Amino acid sequence: MSRLFSAQDLDAIESRGLTPVDLERQLSYYRRPPKHARLLRPCRPGDGIRRLSDQQCAAYGASYEGAGSSLSVVKFVPASGAASRMFRSLSALLGREDISRRPALLERAEAGDADAGECLRFLDNLESFAFYPQLQDAVERFEPSCAVSAAELARSDAFRELLRVFLDAPGLAYASLPKALLAFHSYPEGPRTAFEEHLVEAACYGVGRTGERGLHFTVSPEHEGLLRELLDNAGPFYEDRFGVRYRVEFSAQRPSTDSVAVDTNGELFRDDDGALLFRPGGHGALLANLGEIDADLIFIKNIDNVCVESFAGDTFKWKKALAGLALELRDRAFDLRRKLEAGNRDASLLADCVEFVRNNFDPAFEAGAAGAGRAAWRSDLIGRLHRPLRVCGMVANTGEPGGGPFWTAGPEASQSAQIVEASQVDAHDPEQQRILGAATHFNPVDLVCCPRDFRGRLYDLNEFVDHDAVFIAEKSHQGRPLRSLELPGLWNGAMAGWNTVFVEVPISTFNPVKTVNDLLSPAHRAGVSV
């Protein structure tokens, strides 16, 4: 193994907190195909997805609020990475010489050119975006010879100059900023960023024994200073408005979760200087950040899934309901676990435990081998209950790309509810593809997690990872193709060993901003503050 790596390589490996053994393990995944998930059937309402009545939703929400004074609660928001994909169509137009004037843009859009159509919609609705005042200021600073407004530039043959001021430095540089820092919504007091909308959400459904509202954002190191500055400027306003105090933490994806890239022949990829190329290990690498949060309850939600306050009533209601259900399941599991820990082998207790697991986590669960005594049953049940818990909101599938809820096969005929991505399913197995295509619901990344055991200790989340559920991504560097290893996804393989419950939530709670024109939807423009 040592012959694989030069002294320079070993220094680069050590600087990331990795070892040659770690890299050999990574290389072994390139040499063999990733393990596919084995789908049994999609989770559907009544079979793996719960539907809550209005009364149940209200009761669970009230239960969560009533328990608030005894809980430590944190909202975990993955927020690293630039928003470049949000502006992909706009950036593409800047590199196309066939669309340099407004008539050409109109012609290409009418002919069905997707990038031209997206760009035209953006330009025609420019004044509707919350960042328009900032863009106007930037135009005045960086295009002083233009005696026209940004909206007039958008309607002229100079629209490409406007896009450069919007996307690139030294203008607004929106294409290189994280979504957290972008102005998403307009309010009477001014534009509000995605970061600020998460502060508002935390104030409206967060609780805690100290009266604080805890948030944890994973960020890129180069952006942390800007986010701290935004928190210093905007935080006091929302604290005064909602009568709360914020406790906000930031963390970065650890270099020790990086993976070494290989070329298309499976050999170590080296850049033009001969150095190994390391790449971030995907969002599954954030499990380390999640595992260090000291809380009883953790909400997980993506940075771009926010809406204006007047549209957020369902979001607040269902977040509380999911949390109340999570607490009910956690407390029941803790009660059974304590009784088992005390050495109770009563047949009725063992039957209660089996029923609890089957009704909530694994309908095919069997404790103990055939003919095994109660001691074996007790051991199996302790192992099944001693797991972190997550309750996940699921929305009806509207064609969004991404994972969905499925019953998957585990060892010895067990079943588990998992969020599965299309890339985890064997593309050459027609039956598996049929099951994948039959999914009725979609994962909007709306999770409530219970990370402590019945003694109050944080679980070691690494113990519950399916380490074989890695992803191999096709990328490029310096114009050369490469393959990059990504760790098991945060809500896929990284949580494969958790006890999992899916709940149907309304589509009104799912309002992601994947492209800039998503900000024109009602969820991002429907009125102002409630």
LINMO-V882666 format. One record per run of one state. SS is the DSSP state (H for helix, E for strand, L for the rest). FROM is the first residue (numbers start at 1). TO is the last residue. If there is no record, write none. Layout:
# LINMO-V882666
ss	from	to
SS	FROM	TO
SS	FROM	TO
This chain:
# LINMO-V882666
ss	from	to
L	1	1
H	2	4
L	5	6
H	7	15
L	16	19
H	20	31
L	32	38
E	39	42
L	43	43
E	44	45
L	46	46
E	47	50
L	51	53
H	54	70
L	71	72
E	73	78
L	79	81
E	82	82
L	83	83
H	84	94
L	95	101
H	102	110
L	111	113
H	114	124
L	125	125
H	126	128
L	129	131
H	132	142
L	143	149
H	150	154
L	155	158
H	159	167
L	168	173
H	174	176
L	177	177
E	178	178
H	179	181
L	182	182
E	183	187
L	188	189
E	190	193
H	194	205
L	206	211
E	212	218
L	219	220
H	221	242
L	243	244
E	245	251
L	252	254
H	255	257
L	258	258
E	259	260
L	261	261
E	262	262
L	263	267
E	268	268
L	269	269
E	270	270
L	271	275
E	276	276
L	277	277
E	278	279
L	280	282
H	283	291
L	292	296
E	297	301
L	302	308
H	309	311
L	312	312
H	313	341
L	342	346
H	347	360
L	361	373
H	374	385
L	386	388
E	389	396
L	397	403
E	404	409
L	410	410
H	411	413
L	414	414
E	415	420
L	421	421
H	422	424
L	425	429
H	430	437
L	438	440
E	441	450
L	451	451
E	452	452
L	453	457
E	458	458
L	459	460
H	461	464
L	465	470
E	471	477
L	478	479
E	480	486
L	487	492
H	493	495
L	496	498
E	499	504
L	505	506
H	507	509
L	510	515
H	516	520
L	521	521
H	522	524
L	525	530
